[in-house]
Amino acid sequence: MRAVVQRVERARVVSRSTANEPYELSGSIGRGLVVLVGATHDDQPAAAEKLADKLWGLRVFDDADGVMNIATAAVIGDQGGIGAEILIVSQFTLYGDTSQGRRPSWVDAARPDVAEPLVERVVDRLRSLGATVATGRFRTDMQVELVNDGPVTLVIDT
């Protein structure tokens, strides 16, 4: 699995099933992470859980000294955490291949019936760890709005 992770001040995703419909809010978060998640054909549930665990422990939030030292898992309170939220958005285009020209090939991206349960597994695992998770809607046209904080952007492959 592959993820593009951005630390944000706030973010939201709106979606619609067809071009004739208006966009509706699917999910929104305050300070936290926007995670675009893609799957390929041979990804297994263990990869989804590994990705979720990596996101939960990712130390990309500033401590009192301005050093990225606080994990997503940090809690609000005496521990100095910030109560990060996570917005997960499925993104098959993360497996786009442009090595043979300018038009991307999508052959490495998993079909929706394979990818959707894997993305849901990431979400479920994060929630079981205690994360506040918002999501986009699979198989819809989505627009993501965010305010990147830092900017901090990482690519994670599991």
C-alpha positions in Angstrom: 0.0 0.0 0.0 1.1 3.6 -0.6 0.1 6.7 1.3 0.8 10.4 0.8 0.5 12.1 4.2 0.1 15.8 4.8 0.1 17.5 8.2 -2.8 20.0 8.1 -4.4 22.7 10.2 -7.8 21.6 8.8 -9.2 19.7 5.9 -12.4 18.5 4.4 -13.6 16.3 1.5 -16.8 16.7 -0.5 -18.1 14.0 -2.9 -20.7 13.3 -5.4 -21.8 10.1 -7.2 -22.5 11.7 -10.6 -21.7 14.9 -12.4 -25.3 16.0 -12.1 -25.4 15.9 -8.3 -24.2 18.7 -6.0 -21.2 17.9 -3.8 -21.9 16.9 -0.2 -19.6 16.9 2.8 -18.1 13.5 3.3 -15.7 14.2 6.1 -13.7 17.0 7.8 -11.0 17.3 10.4 -9.3 20.0 12.4 -5.5 19.8 13.1 -4.1 16.4 12.0 -3.2 14.4 9.0 -4.7 14.0 5.5 -3.8 10.6 4.2 -4.3 9.7 0.5 -4.3 5.9 0.4 -3.7 3.6 -2.6 -3.6 -0.1 -3.0 -2.0 -2.4 -5.5 -3.0 -5.9 -6.6 -1.0 -8.0 -4.2 -1.6 -5.9 -1.0 -2.9 -7.9 1.9 -4.8 -6.9 5.1 -1.5 -7.0 7.0 -0.2 -4.1 4.9 -3.3 -2.1 5.7 -2.8 -2.7 9.4 0.9 -1.9 9.1 0.1 1.4 7.4 -2.4 2.3 10.1 0.1 1.5 12.9 2.7 3.6 11.1 0.3 6.6 10.8 -0.8 6.3 14.5 2.9 6.4 15.7 4.1 8.9 13.1 6.0 11.7 15.0 5.3 14.7 12.8 3.8 17.2 15.2 5.9 19.9 16.9 6.8 19.7 20.6 7.3 22.8 22.8 10.7 23.3 21.2 9.4 23.2 17.7 10.8 19.8 16.9 8.6 17.2 15.1 8.5 14.9 18.1 4.8 14.3 18.9 3.0 11.2 17.5 -0.4 11.3 16.0 -1.4 9.1 18.9 -0.7 11.9 21.4 -3.7 13.0 23.5 -4.9 16.4 24.7 -4.0 17.0 28.3 -1.0 17.0 30.6 1.0 14.8 28.1 1.4 17.8 25.8 -0.4 16.2 22.9 -2.5 18.0 20.3 -5.3 15.5 19.7 -4.7 15.0 16.0 -7.4 13.8 13.7 -7.0 11.9 10.5 -8.8 12.2 7.1 -8.4 9.1 4.9 -9.2 9.5 1.2 -8.8 6.6 -1.2 -6.5 7.5 -4.1 -6.0 4.9 -6.9 -3.9 7.4 -8.8 -1.0 6.9 -6.4 -0.2 3.8 -8.5 -0.2 5.7 -11.8 2.8 4.8 -14.0 4.2 7.4 -16.4 7.4 5.5 -17.3 6.1 4.8 -20.9 5.0 8.3 -21.7 2.9 11.2 -20.5 -0.5 9.4 -20.1 -0.5 7.5 -16.8 -1.3 3.8 -16.8 -3.4 2.5 -14.0 -2.5 -1.2 -14.3 -0.7 -1.3 -10.9 -3.7 0.1 -9.1 -6.0 -2.4 -7.4 -9.5 -2.7 -8.6 -12.1 -1.1 -6.3 -13.3 -4.5 -5.0 -9.8 -5.2 -3.8 -8.8 -1.7 -2.7 -12.0 -0.7 -0.8 -11.7 -3.4 1.9 -8.0 -2.5 2.4 -8.7 1.2 2.8 -11.6 0.3 5.2 -9.1 -1.9 7.2 -6.8 1.1 7.6 -9.7 3.2 8.9 -11.0 0.4 11.2 -7.5 -0.2 12.6 -7.0 3.5 13.3 -10.3 3.8 15.0 -9.5 0.7 17.1 -6.3 2.5 18.3 -8.4 5.5 19.4 -8.1 7.8 16.4 -10.7 10.2 15.3 -11.0 9.4 11.6 -13.1 11.0 8.8 -13.2 9.6 5.3 -14.1 10.3 1.7 -16.5 8.1 -0.1 -15.3 5.3 -2.3 -16.2 5.3 -6.0 -17.3 8.9 -6.1 -15.9 12.2 -7.5 -14.2 13.9 -4.6 -12.7 17.3 -3.9 -10.2 17.7 -1.0 -9.6 21.0 0.6 -6.8 21.4 3.1 -4.5 23.9 4.8 -1.1 22.2 4.8 0.9 22.9 8.0 4.6 23.3 7.6 4.3 22.1 4.9 4.9 18.6 6.0 4.3 15.9 3.3 5.5 12.3 3.4 5.2 9.3 1.1 4.8 5.9 2.9 5.0 2.5 1.3 4.2 -0.7 3.2 
